[in-house]
Amino acid sequence: MSVQSHLSELTGKTFADLGLPSELGEVLPSQRPELAQFQCNGAMAAAKQAGRAPREIAEDVAAALRGRPDLAKVEVAGPGFINIDLTDDALARWSNTTAADDHFGYERPGEALRVLVDYAGPNVAKAMHVGHIRATIIGDSLARLFAFAGHDVIRDPHFGDWGFQMGLLIATVDEQGMDPATITLDDLQRIYPEATERAKDDEEFAERARSMTVGLQQGDETALAIWKQMKSVSETSQRRDFAALGVEFDLWYGESDVADRLNDLASRLEESGVAEESEGALVVRVDQPDDNRGWAPLILRSRAGGFLYSATDVATLEMRVVDLGADLILYVVDHRQADHFTQVFRAARKAGIIYDGVTAEHIAFGTMNGPDGKPFKTREGGVVRLGDLIEMVQKAARERLDEAHIAEEYPEKERQVIARQVGIAALKFGDLINNRSSDYVFDLDRFSSFEGKTGPYLQYAAVRTKSILRNAATRGVAAGEIVGPFQDTERIVILELLRLPEVVERAIDLRAPNYVAEFAFNLAGAWNRFLKEHHILSETAPRRQASWLAVARWTETTLETLLHLLGIEVPERM
């Protein structure tokens, strides 16, 4: 149990003893830390239920809490706020217990969920580009958060490798007489936009592409040979980009992996009345009586006989529930796909694929924009490839390291590793510090700085603390127990460290890694202020020095854990 949970339980029991709901006793970090460490606002809500003034109720609660040996102060402020401070001895006990816990006081659920996180969304024929970055970074962080919380997490990028876009490519390759074995990703990136544009005006070509799509789905050998090569060269490039970002997956499934389920799914839904024929297509109507807008039906099978990606999404959802046993499925996809996922989820509920105990959610997010406020592009107005973006941030990181004379005496190979780690930290933290639903401006100069609210700033705080701990070990000075009385800046660090369980819980509940990013920044700032006032290695009181080293170790492991949850590596030294 965290200290905040403990105080909430204690205060909640006091409210219950007064005949009021125990949940009114929720204790939170004080919004005015200069006045108190914690606060409870439950008396304000209790006033109407009890028919009494809130301050009167707050005084009764405070009176019952006063005198407890672990509480240094219980005061009532304003109209009925209850301000609470712990004693330094109590803080020391909580600190030692929490610092020794692998999860820093976070209480894992009794029954773990199987959570499948669908993110990144790579496609055949397309190199990963800047449009994939948010889905990849946010999805990876959410997967890490759920794993930290003790859930069974499955990571799947859901490869876009089926449907009409494949027919467009296959028709073009076949028409041009290209040898499937020699097809490259560059070929596909040239062909795809040309074929897409051509199909808009050339109905004969579009019909041939639809025919190729159906042929692929029915196992035509020529279509399959072309498709396999296209998928292979695309996947090789995308795996390389994911590795550069430090992102890994448990599965590498695509739309094609449910191809053999589509006919059976369509038959079952049609026989049960969930799906019906409409103008030659097979559709599922998803509108509901309380809708305040109209909803187009979800199309499973087109008039040409081909299955659309809406069908593969429903089949994939069924496979994840039935075959993989997922309890919670998170689709980390840009907000422009909101209507599509509403259709898919409604169709799946209507078909009985989603039922009580199974949850599917669309985790929507905004766009990464350039300085002009529009989606980030190259100077020529083209799409920025992900590999080029990674190279860009690593180059900026190297320049920042050189400017600050950081790691300049290290071997060149190690400097390259550090530049890679710092560059990726700049990219990821620059994204994750924002609320995922918001758009943000990509500012490489600001993101790569070692000052301010940035990934490199947090890395440097952790590395600096590692250095202190190494130097202490070299001198034969060991960490001991955390003991009071505490200095003001030290107490602030400890109170910040003790907040981790609630921060992680909130980030998970809201599917919002920015809470972890903000917390990591606040912790690093508090720690740096402590270090500015206190020089641990020159402290002359052995017990105090050993206590400070214990706080340093706790801070370093917490920072490293928080950065891991954001997908950020911490160099051993800088």
Backbone torsions as a table, in degrees:
resi	resn	phi	psi	omega
1	MET	NA	139.0	177.9
2	SER	-80.0	163.6	179.8
3	VAL	-63.2	-36.9	179.2
4	GLN	-65.9	-40.9	176.8
5	SER	-63.6	-41.0	179.2
6	HIS	-60.6	-47.5	-178.9
7	LEU	-66.0	-36.5	178.1
8	SER	-65.5	-39.9	178.5
9	GLU	-65.1	-42.9	-179.6
10	LEU	-63.7	-47.7	-178.8
11	THR	-70.5	-36.4	177.7
12	GLY	-61.5	-39.6	178.0
13	LYS	-63.7	-36.7	179.1
14	THR	-65.5	-42.8	175.6
15	PHE	-60.8	-42.9	-179.3
16	ALA	-62.2	-38.3	178.5
17	ASP	-63.3	-23.0	177.8
18	LEU	-91.6	7.0	178.8
19	GLY	82.0	20.7	-178.7
20	LEU	-116.5	157.8	-179.0
21	PRO	-58.9	135.7	-176.5
22	SER	-66.1	-26.3	-178.4
23	GLU	-66.1	-14.9	175.8
24	LEU	-67.9	-14.4	-178.3
25	GLY	-84.6	11.4	-179.5
26	GLU	-56.6	127.8	179.7
27	VAL	-108.2	136.8	-178.5
28	LEU	-127.8	160.5	171.3
29	PRO	-58.2	140.9	-176.4
30	SER	-63.7	137.4	173.7
31	GLN	-76.6	-12.6	176.1
32	ARG	-125.2	77.7	-174.3
33	PRO	-60.8	-18.9	176.2
34	GLU	-72.1	-16.3	-179.8
35	LEU	-99.9	-32.6	-176.9
36	ALA	-165.7	164.0	176.9
37	GLN	-81.9	-40.2	-176.7
38	PHE	-133.7	161.9	176.4
39	GLN	-145.5	153.9	174.6
40	CYS	-128.5	126.9	-177.9
41	ASN	-108.1	13.3	-173.5
42	GLY	-62.8	-26.9	-178.6
43	ALA	-64.0	-29.4	179.8
44	MET	-64.8	-43.9	179.6
45	ALA	-74.1	-26.9	-176.7
46	ALA	-76.0	-20.5	-172.5
47	ALA	-56.6	-46.3	-176.9
48	LYS	-66.6	-41.3	-179.9
49	GLN	-64.7	-40.7	-174.3
50	ALA	-86.8	-16.0	-176.8
51	GLY	67.5	32.1	-179.0
52	ARG	-132.7	162.4	177.7
53	ALA	-67.2	140.2	-178.3
54	PRO	-61.5	-35.3	-179.5
55	ARG	-67.3	-34.4	178.4
56	GLU	-63.9	-44.0	178.2
57	ILE	-64.4	-44.5	-179.5
58	ALA	-60.0	-39.0	179.0
59	GLU	-64.0	-38.7	179.0
60	ASP	-65.0	-43.0	178.8
61	VAL	-64.4	-46.8	-179.0
62	ALA	-60.9	-40.4	-179.7
63	ALA	-62.6	-38.2	-179.8
64	ALA	-70.6	-29.0	-178.4
65	LEU	-84.8	-27.2	-177.2
66	ARG	-63.8	146.7	179.3
67	GLY	95.6	-11.9	174.9
68	ARG	-68.1	133.4	-173.3
69	PRO	-63.8	-21.6	-178.0
70	ASP	-92.1	-3.1	-179.4
71	LEU	-107.7	119.5	-179.7
72	ALA	-80.9	-29.1	-176.1
73	LYS	-153.0	135.4	169.3
74	VAL	-136.0	109.4	-175.1
75	GLU	-130.0	155.0	175.3
76	VAL	-106.4	132.0	-179.3
77	ALA	-126.0	149.6	175.6
78	GLY	57.6	-141.3	-175.3
79	PRO	-77.2	-8.1	179.7
80	GLY	157.2	23.0	176.0
81	PHE	-79.7	136.2	178.6
82	ILE	-103.9	115.9	180.0
83	ASN	-98.7	134.7	-173.7
84	ILE	-132.4	133.6	170.8
85	ASP	-121.6	140.4	171.1
86	LEU	-86.5	154.2	172.0
87	THR	-71.7	158.9	177.0
88	ASP	-64.4	-32.6	177.2
89	ASP	-64.1	-41.6	178.3
90	ALA	-66.2	-41.8	177.5
91	LEU	-60.6	-39.2	179.4
92	ALA	-64.6	-42.7	178.9
93	ARG	-62.8	-47.6	178.4
94	TRP	-61.7	-38.1	-178.6
95	SER	-63.8	-48.2	-178.3
96	ASN	-64.2	-39.1	178.6
97	THR	-67.0	-45.5	-176.3
98	THR	-69.4	-42.7	-178.5
99	ALA	-63.2	-29.6	-178.3
100	ALA	-84.0	-10.6	-177.0
101	ASP	-86.5	134.9	-178.6
102	ASP	-59.1	-27.4	-177.4
103	HIS	-114.8	18.8	170.6
104	PHE	54.0	40.1	176.8
105	GLY	89.2	-3.3	178.3
106	TYR	-73.2	126.7	-177.5
107	GLU	-93.9	110.5	-178.0
108	ARG	-70.8	149.5	-178.8
109	PRO	-64.9	150.3	179.8
110	GLY	-64.6	-35.2	-179.6
111	GLU	-122.4	114.5	-177.7
112	ALA	-75.4	147.0	173.7
113	LEU	-93.8	154.8	167.2
114	ARG	-93.6	112.4	-173.9
115	VAL	-110.7	121.5	175.3
116	LEU	-104.3	124.6	179.2
117	VAL	-109.9	117.7	-180.0
118	ASP	-100.9	113.2	-177.6
119	TYR	-152.3	165.4	178.5
120	ALA	92.8	-53.2	174.7
121	GLY	61.2	49.0	176.7
122	PRO	-71.0	156.3	-178.4
123	ASN	-129.8	150.3	171.2
124	VAL	-62.9	141.5	174.7
125	ALA	81.0	-0.3	-178.9
126	LYS	-129.3	126.2	170.1
127	ALA	-66.7	150.7	175.5
128	MET	-59.6	139.6	179.8
129	HIS	-132.2	-177.6	-173.8
130	VAL	-60.0	-25.6	178.2
131	GLY	-66.0	-17.5	179.2
132	HIS	-89.4	-11.8	-167.6
133	ILE	-65.8	-43.3	-176.7
134	ARG	-67.0	-44.1	179.0
135	ALA	-59.0	-41.0	-177.2
136	THR	-68.8	-48.0	-176.2
137	ILE	-68.4	-46.4	-179.2
138	ILE	-66.9	-44.5	-179.6
139	GLY	-62.3	-42.2	179.4
140	ASP	-62.9	-42.4	179.8
141	SER	-66.0	-41.7	177.9
142	LEU	-62.9	-40.4	177.7
143	ALA	-61.1	-41.6	179.4
144	ARG	-65.8	-39.2	179.6
145	LEU	-63.7	-47.0	-179.7
146	PHE	-65.7	-35.3	176.8
147	ALA	-66.5	-41.7	177.2
148	PHE	-59.1	-37.0	-178.3
149	ALA	-76.0	-2.0	174.9
150	GLY	96.2	8.7	179.1
151	HIS	-85.0	158.9	177.9
152	ASP	-87.6	105.9	-170.8
153	VAL	-103.6	134.8	173.8
154	ILE	-118.0	125.5	-179.8
155	ARG	-105.0	128.0	-176.4
156	ASP	-142.1	123.2	-179.6
157	PRO	-79.4	-13.8	-179.9
158	HIS	53.3	82.3	-175.5
159	PHE	-69.6	125.9	177.6
160	GLY	-80.9	91.8	-171.0
161	ASP	-133.2	25.9	-175.4
162	TRP	-146.9	167.4	174.4
163	GLY	97.6	-169.1	-170.8
164	PHE	-62.1	-33.7	180.0
165	GLN	-62.1	-30.6	175.4
166	MET	-68.2	-38.3	178.5
167	GLY	-63.2	-39.0	177.4
168	LEU	-59.6	-46.4	-178.6
169	LEU	-67.7	-45.6	-177.8
170	ILE	-63.5	-41.0	179.5
171	ALA	-62.4	-39.7	-179.4
172	THR	-70.6	-45.3	178.7
173	VAL	-60.0	-43.2	-179.6
174	ASP	-65.9	-43.0	-179.3
175	GLU	-63.2	-38.4	-178.0
176	GLN	-84.5	-1.9	177.5
177	GLY	65.8	29.9	-179.0
178	MET	-74.1	144.6	175.9
179	ASP	-77.3	117.1	-177.7
180	PRO	-52.4	-34.8	-176.2
181	ALA	-67.7	-18.3	-176.3
182	THR	-104.2	1.7	-178.0
183	ILE	-64.8	133.8	178.0
184	THR	-114.5	167.8	177.2
185	LEU	-64.2	-36.3	177.3
186	ASP	-61.3	-39.7	176.8
187	ASP	-58.9	-46.7	-176.4
188	LEU	-66.0	-38.0	-180.0
189	GLN	-69.6	-26.1	174.8
190	ARG	-77.1	-43.8	-174.6
191	ILE	-69.6	-43.1	-168.9
192	TYR	-59.1	-52.8	-179.9
193	PRO	-63.7	-34.6	178.3
194	GLU	-64.6	-44.2	-179.0
195	ALA	-66.9	-38.2	179.7
196	THR	-62.5	-46.0	179.8
197	GLU	-66.1	-41.4	-177.9
198	ARG	-62.6	-38.8	-177.0
199	ALA	-66.0	-21.5	-179.9
200	LYS	-68.6	-32.9	-174.5
201	ASP	-112.4	-21.5	-175.4
202	ASP	-105.4	93.1	-174.6
203	GLU	-65.8	-33.2	178.6
204	GLU	-63.1	-43.6	178.1
205	PHE	-66.2	-42.3	179.8
206	ALA	-60.6	-39.8	179.0
207	GLU	-66.5	-38.4	177.6
208	ARG	-64.8	-38.3	178.2
209	ALA	-65.7	-39.8	177.3
210	ARG	-64.4	-38.5	178.1
211	SER	-64.2	-41.0	178.0
212	MET	-65.5	-35.5	177.7
213	THR	-62.3	-47.1	178.4
214	VAL	-64.0	-40.7	178.8
215	GLY	-60.6	-43.4	177.4
216	LEU	-60.7	-45.3	-177.1
217	GLN	-68.5	-20.7	179.1
218	GLN	-100.9	5.3	173.0
219	GLY	90.2	22.8	177.0
220	ASP	-59.1	130.0	-172.7
221	GLU	-63.9	-43.0	-179.7
222	THR	-63.4	-47.5	179.7
223	ALA	-61.7	-41.1	-179.5
224	LEU	-65.2	-39.8	-179.3
225	ALA	-62.8	-43.9	178.6
226	ILE	-65.6	-45.5	-178.1
227	TRP	-60.6	-42.7	-178.6
228	LYS	-61.6	-41.6	178.6
229	GLN	-67.8	-41.2	178.3
230	MET	-60.5	-43.5	-179.8
231	LYS	-66.0	-40.9	-177.3
232	SER	-62.8	-49.1	-177.1
233	VAL	-69.1	-32.9	178.7
234	SER	-69.0	-45.0	-177.5
235	GLU	-65.3	-37.6	179.1
236	THR	-60.1	-45.0	179.1
237	SER	-64.4	-42.4	-175.4
238	GLN	-72.4	-35.9	175.3
239	ARG	-62.0	-36.9	178.8
240	ARG	-64.1	-43.0	179.3
241	ASP	-66.1	-41.6	178.4
242	PHE	-62.7	-41.3	178.9
243	ALA	-61.9	-39.2	178.8
244	ALA	-63.8	-30.2	178.4
245	LEU	-85.5	-6.8	-176.6
246	GLY	73.5	29.7	-177.6
247	VAL	-110.6	130.8	-179.3
248	GLU	-125.9	158.3	179.5
249	PHE	-128.0	150.9	176.5
250	ASP	-84.5	-30.6	178.5
251	LEU	-125.2	164.3	172.1
252	TRP	-137.8	56.6	-178.3
253	TYR	-84.0	154.2	176.0
254	GLY	-133.3	-178.4	179.2
255	GLU	-59.7	-31.8	-178.3
256	SER	-65.8	-22.6	-177.3
257	ASP	-71.9	-11.4	175.5
258	VAL	-112.5	11.2	-177.9
259	ALA	-57.6	-37.1	-177.3
260	ASP	-76.8	-3.2	178.6
261	ARG	-98.0	-13.6	-167.3
262	LEU	-67.2	-45.2	-179.6
263	ASN	-62.2	-43.7	179.8
264	ASP	-65.1	-41.8	178.8
265	LEU	-60.1	-48.3	-179.0
266	ALA	-60.7	-42.8	-179.8
267	SER	-63.0	-45.9	-179.2
268	ARG	-61.9	-43.9	-177.6
269	LEU	-69.8	-33.7	178.3
270	GLU	-71.3	-42.8	-179.5
271	GLU	-64.5	-34.2	-178.5
272	SER	-82.5	-7.1	-179.6
273	GLY	86.4	1.1	178.0
274	VAL	-70.7	-39.0	178.1
275	ALA	-108.7	154.3	-179.6
276	GLU	-148.8	159.4	176.7
277	GLU	-76.4	138.9	176.5
278	SER	-149.5	110.3	180.0
279	GLU	54.7	38.6	176.8
280	GLY	87.6	-9.5	179.1
281	ALA	-103.0	159.4	175.6
282	LEU	-101.9	120.9	-173.1
283	VAL	-130.9	160.9	171.0
284	VAL	-119.0	122.2	178.5
285	ARG	-80.0	130.8	-172.3
286	VAL	-119.2	2.0	179.4
287	ASP	-69.9	150.9	-177.9
288	GLN	-127.2	154.9	-174.1
289	PRO	-56.6	-33.8	-175.7
290	ASP	-92.9	10.6	178.4
291	ASP	-64.8	142.5	175.0
292	ASN	-104.6	14.2	175.9
293	ARG	-152.9	162.6	178.9
294	GLY	-84.2	148.7	178.5
295	TRP	-124.6	126.9	175.3
296	ALA	-69.1	150.6	178.0
297	PRO	-68.4	153.7	174.4
298	LEU	-80.7	125.7	-177.9
299	ILE	-92.1	119.0	176.6
300	LEU	-84.3	-49.3	-175.5
301	ARG	-133.4	131.0	-177.3
302	SER	-76.4	171.5	177.1
303	ARG	-61.6	-27.8	-179.7
304	ALA	-77.5	-9.0	178.4
305	GLY	98.4	-0.7	179.9
306	GLY	-90.7	148.5	177.4
307	PHE	-87.2	136.3	-179.6
308	LEU	-90.5	170.1	-177.1
309	TYR	-68.2	-18.8	173.8
310	SER	-65.3	-34.0	177.4
311	ALA	-70.5	-42.6	179.7
312	THR	-66.9	-30.4	177.2
313	ASP	-67.4	-40.4	177.2
314	VAL	-66.1	-43.4	179.6
315	ALA	-65.3	-37.9	177.8
316	THR	-64.7	-41.3	177.4
317	LEU	-60.5	-42.9	177.9
318	GLU	-63.2	-43.9	178.9
319	MET	-60.7	-39.3	-178.9
320	ARG	-68.5	-35.6	178.8
321	VAL	-77.1	-48.7	-172.6
322	VAL	-79.6	-50.6	-174.3
323	ASP	-83.7	-39.3	-176.0
324	LEU	-96.1	-12.0	176.5
325	GLY	69.4	31.1	-178.1
326	ALA	-70.8	135.4	174.3
327	ASP	-94.5	-32.4	-178.3
328	LEU	-136.1	127.4	-178.9
329	ILE	-122.8	119.6	-178.8
330	LEU	-108.2	123.3	178.1
331	TYR	-104.0	103.9	-178.0
332	VAL	-90.7	93.4	-172.4
333	VAL	-140.9	145.5	-175.7
334	ASP	-55.1	149.9	-170.0
335	HIS	-60.6	-19.3	-179.5
336	ARG	-68.3	-12.3	178.8
337	GLN	-96.2	13.3	-175.9
338	ALA	-58.5	-45.3	-178.9
339	ASP	-63.7	-40.4	179.9
340	HIS	-59.3	-45.9	-177.5
341	PHE	-71.2	-31.2	173.4
342	THR	-60.0	-44.1	178.5
343	GLN	-62.8	-46.8	-177.5
344	VAL	-63.3	-46.2	-177.4
345	PHE	-66.7	-40.0	178.9
346	ARG	-65.8	-42.1	178.1
347	ALA	-62.8	-40.7	-179.1
348	ALA	-66.7	-37.1	176.7
349	ARG	-67.9	-40.9	-180.0
350	LYS	-62.9	-32.9	-179.6
351	ALA	-85.2	-4.8	-178.6
352	GLY	80.4	11.0	178.8
353	ILE	-75.0	-43.3	171.3
354	ILE	-96.7	125.5	-178.6
355	TYR	-138.5	178.3	-180.0
356	ASP	-55.8	129.3	-178.2
357	GLY	101.3	-10.9	176.7
358	VAL	-120.7	130.8	-179.0
359	THR	-126.4	134.5	173.5
360	ALA	-122.5	132.1	-176.6
361	GLU	-131.8	141.7	170.9
362	HIS	-93.1	115.4	178.3
363	ILE	-94.7	92.5	-174.0
364	ALA	-82.6	155.0	177.3
365	PHE	-148.2	161.2	179.3
366	GLY	-84.6	-166.2	-174.8
367	THR	-108.2	154.8	171.7
368	MET	-91.1	118.3	-173.9
369	ASN	-108.9	161.4	173.1
370	GLY	-85.8	-178.2	-178.9
371	PRO	-58.7	-22.7	180.0
372	ASP	-83.2	1.8	179.1
373	GLY	81.5	3.4	178.4
374	LYS	-106.7	161.1	-179.5
375	PRO	-47.7	135.1	-173.4
376	PHE	-59.4	127.3	-179.5
377	LYS	-137.3	172.4	175.2
378	THR	-72.1	169.7	178.2
379	ARG	-60.5	-28.4	-179.7
380	GLU	-83.9	-1.6	179.4
381	GLY	90.6	6.4	-179.8
382	GLY	-88.5	173.4	179.2
383	VAL	-76.2	134.5	179.3
384	VAL	-82.0	120.7	177.2
385	ARG	-69.3	144.4	-177.9
386	LEU	-60.4	-40.9	178.5
387	GLY	-59.7	-38.1	178.6
388	ASP	-69.3	-37.1	178.8
389	LEU	-64.9	-42.7	178.8
390	ILE	-62.3	-42.5	178.1
391	GLU	-62.7	-38.1	-179.5
392	MET	-63.8	-45.9	-177.5
393	VAL	-71.6	-32.3	178.0
394	GLN	-69.2	-38.1	176.9
395	LYS	-64.2	-43.7	178.6
396	ALA	-62.8	-38.8	178.9
397	ALA	-63.7	-41.7	179.2
398	ARG	-62.7	-41.1	178.9
399	GLU	-63.8	-40.0	178.7
400	ARG	-66.4	-40.1	176.8
401	LEU	-60.9	-42.6	180.0
402	ASP	-66.2	-42.8	-179.7
403	GLU	-60.6	-39.4	-177.0
404	ALA	-89.6	1.4	-178.5
405	HIS	55.5	39.9	179.5
406	ILE	-94.6	131.5	176.3
407	ALA	61.2	21.9	-174.7
408	GLU	-71.9	-19.2	179.5
409	GLU	-91.6	0.3	-177.8
410	TYR	-81.5	159.4	175.4
411	PRO	-58.5	149.2	-175.6
412	GLU	-58.2	-39.0	-179.2
413	LYS	-62.0	-41.2	179.4
414	GLU	-68.2	-38.0	177.7
415	ARG	-62.1	-37.0	178.2
416	GLN	-65.7	-40.0	178.3
417	VAL	-64.2	-44.9	-179.8
418	ILE	-62.9	-42.6	178.7
419	ALA	-61.0	-39.1	177.6
420	ARG	-63.8	-45.7	-178.5
421	GLN	-64.2	-42.0	-179.4
422	VAL	-68.8	-41.1	178.9
423	GLY	-61.9	-45.2	178.9
424	ILE	-65.8	-37.0	177.1
425	ALA	-62.6	-42.0	178.8
426	ALA	-60.2	-44.8	-178.3
427	LEU	-65.9	-49.3	-175.4
428	LYS	-69.8	-46.7	-177.7
429	PHE	-67.4	-37.0	177.7
430	GLY	-58.2	-29.4	176.3
431	ASP	-83.7	-51.3	-169.0
432	LEU	-73.5	-17.8	177.7
433	ILE	-70.4	-16.3	178.8
434	ASN	-90.2	147.4	170.0
435	ASN	-58.3	132.7	-172.3
436	ARG	-61.7	-25.9	-177.8
437	SER	-79.2	-10.1	-177.2
438	SER	-92.6	150.2	167.3
439	ASP	-78.4	156.3	174.5
440	TYR	-147.3	161.5	-179.0
441	VAL	-97.1	127.2	177.3
442	PHE	-75.9	112.6	-177.1
443	ASP	-123.0	93.2	-172.4
444	LEU	-62.7	-39.8	-179.8
445	ASP	-61.1	-44.4	-179.2
446	ARG	-71.6	-43.2	-177.0
447	PHE	-63.5	-33.3	-174.5
448	SER	-91.7	2.9	-179.5
449	SER	-72.9	150.0	174.5
450	PHE	-88.8	7.2	177.4
451	GLU	-124.9	149.0	178.5
452	GLY	90.0	-167.3	-174.1
453	LYS	-84.3	77.8	-175.5
454	THR	-137.2	162.0	175.2
455	GLY	-62.9	-46.7	178.7
456	PRO	-58.7	-34.9	177.2
457	TYR	-61.4	-43.5	-179.7
458	LEU	-68.7	-41.3	177.1
459	GLN	-58.8	-43.9	-177.4
460	TYR	-65.5	-37.8	177.4
461	ALA	-61.7	-42.2	179.8
462	ALA	-68.7	-43.4	-179.3
463	VAL	-65.2	-39.8	177.1
464	ARG	-59.4	-40.3	-179.9
465	THR	-70.6	-38.1	174.0
466	LYS	-57.0	-41.6	-178.4
467	SER	-63.8	-41.4	178.0
468	ILE	-60.9	-44.5	-178.4
469	LEU	-67.0	-38.1	176.9
470	ARG	-65.1	-44.3	-180.0
471	ASN	-63.9	-37.1	177.8
472	ALA	-64.3	-42.5	179.3
473	ALA	-64.0	-39.2	178.5
474	THR	-61.5	-35.1	179.5
475	ARG	-84.6	-2.2	179.8
476	GLY	78.4	20.7	179.9
477	VAL	-101.0	123.9	-175.4
478	ALA	-108.3	154.2	173.5
479	ALA	-71.3	147.8	178.7
480	GLY	-123.3	-146.9	175.5
481	GLU	-81.1	149.9	173.1
482	ILE	-80.1	123.4	-175.7
483	VAL	-131.9	152.0	173.5
484	GLY	-96.3	-178.6	-2.0
485	PRO	-71.3	154.1	-175.0
486	PHE	-102.3	147.7	168.9
487	GLN	-73.4	158.1	-176.3
488	ASP	-57.0	-47.7	-177.6
489	THR	-67.1	-31.4	178.1
490	GLU	-69.1	-42.1	179.7
491	ARG	-62.9	-38.4	178.8
492	ILE	-63.1	-41.7	178.0
493	VAL	-61.4	-45.8	-177.6
494	ILE	-63.4	-44.7	178.6
495	LEU	-62.4	-36.3	178.1
496	GLU	-66.4	-45.8	180.0
497	LEU	-59.0	-36.9	-177.2
498	LEU	-71.8	-9.1	-179.0
499	ARG	-82.6	-10.5	-171.5
500	LEU	-52.6	-46.1	-176.6
501	PRO	-56.5	-43.3	-178.3
502	GLU	-70.9	-35.2	178.6
503	VAL	-64.6	-46.7	179.4
504	VAL	-62.8	-42.4	-179.8
505	GLU	-61.8	-41.5	-179.7
506	ARG	-67.6	-41.2	178.9
507	ALA	-61.2	-38.3	179.0
508	ILE	-71.7	-47.1	-177.1
509	ASP	-60.5	-39.5	-177.1
510	LEU	-94.9	0.4	-176.1
511	ARG	52.3	49.3	-169.7
512	ALA	-135.3	89.5	-179.9
513	PRO	-62.6	-15.9	-179.4
514	ASN	-61.1	-24.6	176.5
515	TYR	-65.7	-38.2	177.6
516	VAL	-68.5	-42.7	-179.7
517	ALA	-61.6	-45.6	-179.8
518	GLU	-64.7	-41.6	179.3
519	PHE	-63.5	-43.2	179.0
520	ALA	-60.4	-41.5	178.8
521	PHE	-64.5	-44.7	179.9
522	ASN	-63.1	-40.9	178.9
523	LEU	-64.0	-46.2	179.7
524	ALA	-60.8	-39.7	178.8
525	GLY	-64.4	-44.4	179.1
526	ALA	-62.8	-40.9	-179.4
527	TRP	-66.7	-42.3	179.0
528	ASN	-64.2	-35.4	176.4
529	ARG	-67.1	-36.8	176.1
530	PHE	-63.6	-46.1	-178.5
531	LEU	-64.8	-28.0	178.0
532	LYS	-67.5	-30.6	-177.9
533	GLU	-93.1	-25.6	-171.3
534	HIS	-131.0	128.5	178.2
535	HIS	-101.1	103.3	-171.1
536	ILE	-61.1	-45.4	-172.5
537	LEU	-71.8	-19.3	178.2
538	SER	-103.1	5.8	177.6
539	GLU	-64.2	131.0	-174.1
540	THR	-90.1	-18.7	179.4
541	ALA	-87.0	110.8	-173.8
542	PRO	-56.0	-42.7	-177.0
543	ARG	-67.1	-41.0	178.7
544	ARG	-66.2	-42.5	180.0
545	GLN	-62.8	-42.3	179.3
546	ALA	-64.3	-36.5	178.0
547	SER	-67.2	-43.3	179.1
548	TRP	-63.2	-38.4	177.4
549	LEU	-64.6	-35.4	176.7
550	ALA	-65.8	-40.8	176.9
551	VAL	-65.6	-38.9	178.3
552	ALA	-61.7	-44.4	179.9
553	ARG	-64.2	-42.4	178.3
554	TRP	-63.3	-43.4	179.2
555	THR	-64.3	-44.1	-178.0
556	GLU	-64.0	-46.0	-179.2
557	THR	-67.0	-34.3	177.6
558	THR	-67.9	-46.6	177.9
559	LEU	-59.5	-43.3	-179.5
560	GLU	-64.5	-38.6	177.8
561	THR	-65.2	-45.1	-179.9
562	LEU	-62.2	-42.7	179.3
563	LEU	-67.2	-36.2	174.8
564	HIS	-60.1	-41.1	179.3
565	LEU	-63.8	-23.1	176.6
566	LEU	-93.8	1.0	179.7
567	GLY	78.9	24.2	-175.7
568	ILE	-111.0	129.5	176.5
569	GLU	-84.5	150.7	175.4
570	VAL	-111.4	119.2	177.1
571	PRO	-60.8	154.0	177.1
572	GLU	-68.9	-32.0	179.0
573	ARG	-156.1	163.5	175.9
574	MET	-138.1	NA	NA
